[in-house]
Amino acid sequence: MLRPLGAQVRRLRLERKLSQERLAELAGLHYKYIGRIELAKADPGADVLVRLARALSVPVGELFDTITPKDAVPYRLSPGDVEGVSSALATLSSVVERILARQPRPVPARAPRRPRR
């Protein structure tokens, strides 16, 4: 994921005719860090991505345009998966309600121990 992100930052920077030094100045970062991001040698955090987006005058999402395909089809759950999730949520809801009502589930009885020889 770092390689496409770095390439996108570089492309946006060059489109705006900015040097790494100038982008770093606008974003409040070190110019060598900009180079490391572009070469996919640094993993920028959310705060750095926001700074870069502001310095490049783009929404943060545009930094990820090359990573997220535009024609991606959203994943759809099968009816069986929907049924399984619904069942799990119903079970979880009943457990949460029981806990909130301070009615713990009875502990199942243990099997009797066998006598030692």
C-alpha positions as CSV (number, residue, x, y, z in Angstrom):
1,M,0.0,0.0,0.0
2,L,2.9,2.4,0.6
3,R,4.2,2.3,-3.0
4,P,0.9,3.5,-4.6
5,L,0.5,6.1,-1.8
6,G,4.0,7.4,-2.4
7,A,3.5,7.5,-6.1
8,Q,0.3,9.4,-5.7
9,V,1.9,12.0,-3.3
10,R,4.7,12.4,-5.9
11,R,2.2,12.8,-8.8
12,L,0.2,15.4,-6.9
13,R,3.3,17.3,-5.8
14,L,4.6,17.4,-9.4
15,E,1.3,18.5,-10.8
16,R,1.4,21.5,-8.5
17,K,5.0,22.1,-9.5
18,L,6.2,21.8,-5.9
19,S,9.6,20.6,-4.8
20,Q,9.9,18.2,-1.9
21,E,11.3,21.0,0.1
22,R,8.4,23.3,-0.6
23,L,5.8,20.6,0.1
24,A,7.6,19.8,3.4
25,E,7.5,23.4,4.3
26,L,3.8,23.7,3.6
27,A,3.0,20.5,5.5
28,G,5.4,21.2,8.4
29,L,7.5,18.2,7.7
30,H,11.1,17.5,6.9
31,Y,11.9,17.3,3.1
32,K,13.7,14.0,3.6
33,Y,10.6,12.5,5.1
34,I,8.6,13.5,2.0
35,G,11.2,11.7,-0.1
36,R,10.9,8.6,2.1
37,I,7.1,8.6,1.7
38,E,7.4,8.9,-2.0
39,L,9.9,6.0,-2.1
40,A,7.6,3.9,0.1
41,K,10.2,3.8,2.8
42,A,8.1,5.6,5.4
43,D,4.6,4.7,6.7
44,P,2.9,8.0,7.4
45,G,0.3,8.2,10.1
46,A,-3.1,9.8,9.7
47,D,-1.9,13.2,11.0
48,V,0.9,13.3,8.3
49,L,-1.6,12.3,5.6
50,V,-3.9,15.2,6.7
51,R,-1.0,17.6,6.6
52,L,0.0,16.4,3.1
53,A,-3.5,16.7,1.8
54,R,-3.9,20.2,3.2
55,A,-0.5,21.2,1.7
56,L,-1.5,19.7,-1.7
57,S,-5.0,21.3,-1.4
58,V,-6.8,18.0,-1.9
59,P,-9.1,15.9,0.2
60,V,-7.4,13.1,2.1
61,G,-9.2,10.5,0.1
62,E,-7.5,11.7,-3.1
63,L,-4.2,10.4,-1.7
64,F,-5.7,6.9,-1.9
65,D,-7.3,7.2,-5.4
66,T,-4.8,5.0,-7.0
67,I,-5.2,2.4,-4.2
68,T,-9.0,2.1,-4.2
69,P,-10.3,1.0,-7.6
70,K,-13.2,3.2,-8.9
71,D,-15.1,0.3,-10.4
72,A,-14.9,-1.9,-7.4
73,V,-18.1,-3.9,-6.7
74,P,-19.2,-3.9,-3.1
75,Y,-19.1,-7.3,-1.4
76,R,-22.5,-8.8,-0.9
77,L,-23.3,-11.3,1.8
78,S,-25.0,-14.5,0.8
79,P,-28.4,-15.3,2.4
80,G,-26.7,-17.9,4.6
81,D,-24.2,-15.4,5.8
82,V,-26.9,-12.9,6.6
83,E,-28.8,-15.6,8.5
84,G,-25.7,-16.5,10.5
85,V,-24.9,-12.8,11.3
86,S,-28.5,-12.2,12.4
87,S,-28.5,-15.3,14.6
88,A,-25.2,-14.3,16.2
89,L,-26.5,-10.7,16.8
90,A,-29.6,-12.1,18.4
91,T,-27.6,-14.3,20.7
92,L,-25.2,-11.5,21.6
93,S,-28.1,-9.1,22.3
94,S,-29.7,-11.6,24.7
95,V,-26.3,-12.1,26.5
96,V,-25.8,-8.3,26.8
97,E,-29.4,-7.9,28.1
98,R,-28.8,-10.6,30.7
99,I,-25.5,-9.0,31.8
100,L,-27.1,-5.5,32.1
101,A,-30.0,-7.0,34.1
102,R,-27.3,-8.7,36.3
103,Q,-28.7,-12.1,35.7
104,P,-25.7,-14.2,34.9
105,R,-26.1,-17.4,33.0
106,P,-26.2,-20.5,35.2
107,V,-22.9,-22.3,35.3
108,P,-23.4,-25.8,33.9
109,A,-22.9,-28.6,36.4
110,R,-19.5,-30.4,36.1
111,A,-19.3,-34.1,35.5
112,P,-18.5,-35.9,38.7
113,R,-14.9,-36.7,39.2
114,R,-13.7,-40.3,39.0
115,P,-12.2,-41.5,42.2
116,R,-8.4,-41.8,42.2
117,R,-6.8,-45.2,42.4
